[in-house]
Amino acid sequence: MNKDQAKGHMKDIAGKVQDKAGEITGSPEQQVKGKAKQVEGKMQKGLGDAKNIVENSKDNPGSDK
């Protein structure tokens, strides 16, 4: 797991917590912020996944068979 994957995963979790806290407290603003943080985390994790694929393909050329 690379740095972007880990940070993205943590942002996603933090966003879920913030979303749920907003739901419990009745704060739509916090829910929206939480959902936005989740999206940001998923995007960052996706970037990390892509970097991982590129690095693996550099280390193992021709391994995609």
C-alpha positions as CSV (number, residue, x, y, z in Angstrom):
1,M,0.0,0.0,0.0
2,N,1.5,3.3,-1.0
3,K,1.1,6.7,0.7
4,D,-1.8,7.9,-1.5
5,Q,-3.8,4.6,-1.0
6,A,-3.4,4.9,2.8
7,K,-4.2,8.7,3.0
8,G,-7.2,8.1,0.7
9,H,-8.5,5.3,2.8
10,M,-8.2,7.4,6.0
11,K,-10.0,10.4,4.3
12,D,-12.8,8.1,3.3
13,I,-13.2,6.8,6.8
14,A,-13.0,10.3,8.3
15,G,-15.7,11.4,5.8
16,K,-18.0,8.5,6.8
17,V,-17.6,9.5,10.4
18,Q,-18.3,13.2,9.7
19,D,-21.3,12.2,7.5
20,K,-22.8,10.0,10.3
21,A,-22.1,12.7,12.9
22,G,-24.0,15.2,10.8
23,E,-26.8,12.8,10.4
24,I,-27.0,12.2,14.2
25,T,-26.8,15.9,15.1
26,G,-29.1,17.0,12.3
27,S,-26.5,19.0,10.5
28,P,-26.8,18.8,6.7
29,E,-23.7,20.9,6.3
30,Q,-21.6,18.3,8.1
31,Q,-23.2,15.5,6.1
32,V,-22.2,17.3,2.9
33,K,-18.7,17.9,4.1
34,G,-18.4,14.3,5.1
35,K,-19.6,13.1,1.7
36,A,-17.2,15.4,0.0
37,K,-14.3,14.1,2.1
38,Q,-15.4,10.5,1.2
39,V,-15.2,11.4,-2.5
40,E,-11.8,13.0,-2.1
41,G,-10.6,10.0,-0.2
42,K,-11.8,7.6,-2.9
43,M,-10.2,9.7,-5.6
44,Q,-6.9,9.8,-3.8
45,K,-7.0,6.0,-3.2
46,G,-7.7,5.5,-6.9
47,L,-4.7,7.6,-7.7
48,G,-2.6,5.5,-5.4
49,D,-4.0,2.3,-7.0
50,A,-3.0,3.7,-10.4
51,K,0.5,4.6,-9.2
52,N,0.8,1.1,-7.8
53,I,-0.2,-0.5,-11.1
54,V,2.4,1.6,-13.0
55,E,5.1,0.8,-10.5
56,N,4.3,-2.9,-10.7
57,S,4.4,-2.9,-14.4
58,K,7.8,-1.2,-14.4
59,D,9.1,-3.8,-12.0
60,N,7.6,-6.8,-13.9
61,P,7.4,-6.0,-17.6
62,G,5.3,-8.5,-19.5
63,S,3.6,-9.8,-16.4
64,D,0.2,-8.8,-17.6
65,K,-0.3,-12.1,-19.4
